[in-house]
Amino acid sequence: MRKIISVTMVLLAAMLAACGNGQQERVREVQQVDTLPLMVMQIQKCSRLYTSEYQLHKIVTFDDTLSVGGKVFQQRFKVNLPLGKRRIAIPVKASVKAYVDFSEFSEANVRVRGDKVEIVLPDPEVTLTATQIDHEGVREKVSLFRSRFTDEEVTQIQRQGRDDIIKSIPRLGIIENARQNAARQLVPIVEALGYRPENITVTFRKRFTISDIPNLIKTVEP
């Protein structure tokens, strides 16, 4: 009889423990569901989160040589005039910023698996300020029989510098820096809701390549 009672008590204890564990799991799931809207709301408050900024400088050089050409005995020729050269070096600077816009962040950007949570960031965006010329740093060398560069020509050369700066952006690692800096801002928010830092992952929806970055340049700020 004692053996039967002991076995029964053991089974009962096991059942209670199983029920208790199940109840704890349900409580944990309810807590996660309840904290999800709060998490989204807190992250939305970040609004436009600037994560990276670079100050870029480039010296754009342009050589212009006056030449004469023609055709003699069916042979074309071209001769550079010794006094027809002119050269200009224009320092160009711009500011490149990367940011993440959380205005449309929603529960679809959050993936919860047990005690682990993944925050999927909206696609990063990059802004490039209008390029500026350091007029004090401009160096111009003009031969005796040539005229100085006009304002229109200087503006065209400045555009070349801007295009070169845009081409250099993919090599800055600006997207990965944006992800890391966003993670530093968001992890404490999620951690405050009960998640351990090692269980929090912050990612983008895809791994952006160098060829993707020009498409992420949305606006040019004044």
C-alpha positions in Angstrom: 0.0 0.0 0.0 2.8 2.4 0.9 4.5 1.7 -2.5 1.2 2.5 -4.3 0.8 5.7 -2.3 4.4 6.7 -3.0 4.1 6.1 -6.7 0.9 8.0 -6.8 2.5 11.0 -5.0 5.4 10.9 -7.4 3.1 10.9 -10.4 1.0 13.7 -8.9 4.1 15.8 -8.3 5.3 15.2 -11.8 1.9 16.3 -13.2 1.9 19.4 -11.0 5.4 20.2 -12.1 4.5 19.7 -15.8 1.4 21.9 -15.3 3.6 24.5 -13.6 6.1 24.5 -16.4 3.3 24.8 -18.9 1.8 27.6 -17.0 5.2 29.4 -16.8 5.6 29.0 -20.6 2.1 30.5 -21.1 2.9 33.4 -18.8 6.2 33.9 -20.6 4.4 33.9 -24.0 1.8 36.4 -22.7 4.5 38.6 -21.3 6.2 38.6 -24.7 3.0 39.4 -26.5 2.2 42.2 -24.1 5.7 43.8 -24.4 5.7 43.7 -28.2 3.5 46.8 -28.7 5.5 48.6 -26.0 8.8 47.7 -27.7 7.5 48.9 -31.1 6.3 52.1 -29.6 9.6 52.8 -27.9 11.5 52.1 -31.1 9.2 54.3 -33.1 10.1 57.2 -30.8 13.6 57.0 -32.3 12.1 58.6 -35.4 14.9 59.4 -37.9 18.0 58.0 -36.2 21.2 59.3 -37.7 23.8 56.6 -37.3 26.9 57.6 -39.3 28.4 60.8 -40.6 31.5 61.4 -42.7 33.2 64.6 -43.7 34.7 64.1 -47.2 37.2 66.2 -48.9 38.4 65.8 -52.5 40.7 67.9 -54.7 39.5 67.9 -58.2 42.1 68.8 -60.8 41.4 69.7 -64.4 43.9 70.3 -67.2 43.0 72.1 -70.4 45.6 72.4 -73.2 45.0 74.4 -76.3 45.9 72.6 -79.5 45.7 73.0 -83.2 45.1 70.3 -85.7 44.5 69.7 -89.4 45.2 67.5 -92.3 48.3 67.3 -94.5 48.7 64.9 -97.3 45.7 62.9 -96.0 47.4 62.6 -92.6 45.7 64.2 -89.6 47.8 66.0 -87.0 47.4 67.6 -83.6 49.9 69.9 -81.9 49.6 71.2 -78.4 50.6 74.9 -78.1 53.4 75.5 -75.6 51.6 78.6 -74.3 48.1 77.2 -74.4 48.0 75.3 -71.1 45.9 76.0 -68.1 45.3 74.0 -65.0 43.0 74.3 -61.9 42.8 72.4 -58.6 39.5 72.8 -56.7 39.1 71.5 -53.1 35.5 70.1 -52.7 34.0 69.0 -49.5 30.7 67.4 -48.6 29.0 65.7 -45.6 27.6 62.2 -46.0 25.1 61.0 -43.4 23.4 57.6 -43.0 20.2 57.3 -41.0 17.3 54.8 -40.3 13.8 56.1 -40.4 11.6 54.3 -37.8 8.4 56.2 -38.7 6.8 53.1 -40.2 8.4 50.6 -37.8 5.9 47.9 -36.8 5.5 44.5 -35.2 6.4 43.1 -38.6 10.0 44.3 -37.9 10.2 42.2 -34.8 10.8 38.4 -34.7 10.4 36.7 -31.3 11.5 33.1 -30.8 11.3 32.1 -27.2 13.6 34.3 -25.2 15.4 35.6 -28.3 14.3 38.6 -30.3 15.5 39.9 -33.7 14.9 43.6 -34.7 14.8 44.0 -38.5 15.8 47.5 -39.3 14.1 49.5 -42.1 16.4 50.0 -45.1 19.1 52.7 -44.3 19.1 55.9 -46.3 22.0 58.1 -47.2 22.0 61.9 -47.6 24.7 63.9 -49.3 25.0 67.6 -48.6 25.5 69.9 -51.5 29.2 70.0 -52.3 31.0 73.2 -51.4 34.1 74.7 -52.8 36.9 75.8 -50.6 37.5 79.0 -52.6 40.6 80.0 -50.6 42.2 76.7 -51.5 41.6 76.9 -55.3 44.8 76.9 -57.3 44.8 78.0 -60.9 47.7 78.2 -63.4 47.0 79.8 -66.7 49.4 80.4 -69.6 49.9 83.8 -71.0 47.6 83.4 -74.0 44.7 81.7 -72.2 41.9 83.1 -70.2 41.0 82.1 -66.6 38.4 79.5 -65.9 34.9 80.9 -65.9 32.4 80.4 -63.1 30.4 78.0 -65.3 33.5 75.9 -65.9 34.3 75.8 -62.2 30.8 74.7 -61.5 31.1 71.9 -64.0 34.4 70.7 -62.4 32.7 70.9 -59.0 30.0 68.5 -60.3 32.7 66.1 -61.3 34.0 66.2 -57.7 30.5 65.5 -56.4 30.2 62.5 -58.7 33.6 61.2 -57.5 32.5 61.5 -53.9 29.3 59.6 -54.6 31.4 56.8 -56.2 33.5 56.6 -53.0 30.6 56.2 -50.6 30.4 52.4 -51.0 34.0 52.0 -49.8 33.3 53.8 -46.5 31.5 50.9 -44.8 28.7 53.3 -44.0 25.9 50.6 -44.1 27.6 48.3 -41.5 28.4 51.3 -39.3 24.7 52.3 -39.5 23.6 48.8 -38.4 26.1 48.8 -35.5 25.2 52.3 -34.3 21.5 51.5 -34.5 22.1 48.4 -32.4 23.8 50.4 -29.7 20.7 52.6 -29.5 18.1 49.8 -29.7 19.6 47.1 -27.5 19.1 49.0 -24.2 15.4 49.6 -25.2 14.8 45.9 -25.7 16.9 44.9 -22.7 14.7 47.1 -20.5 11.8 44.9 -21.5 13.4 41.8 -20.0 15.6 40.4 -22.8 19.2 39.5 -22.2 21.7 41.5 -24.4 23.1 38.2 -25.9 19.6 37.2 -27.0 19.0 40.5 -29.0 19.9 40.7 -32.7 19.7 43.8 -34.9 19.8 43.2 -38.6 18.8 44.7 -41.9 16.3 42.9 -44.1 19.1 42.0 -46.6 22.9 42.2 -46.9 23.5 45.3 -49.0 26.2 45.2 -51.6 28.3 48.0 -53.0 26.0 48.1 -56.0 23.0 48.7 -53.7 24.4 51.8 -52.1 23.8 54.4 -54.9 20.1 53.4 -54.7 20.1 54.2 -51.0 21.1 57.9 -51.6 17.6 59.3 -51.3 18.1 63.1 -51.0 20.7 65.8 -51.3 20.5 68.2 -48.5 21.1 71.9 -49.0 
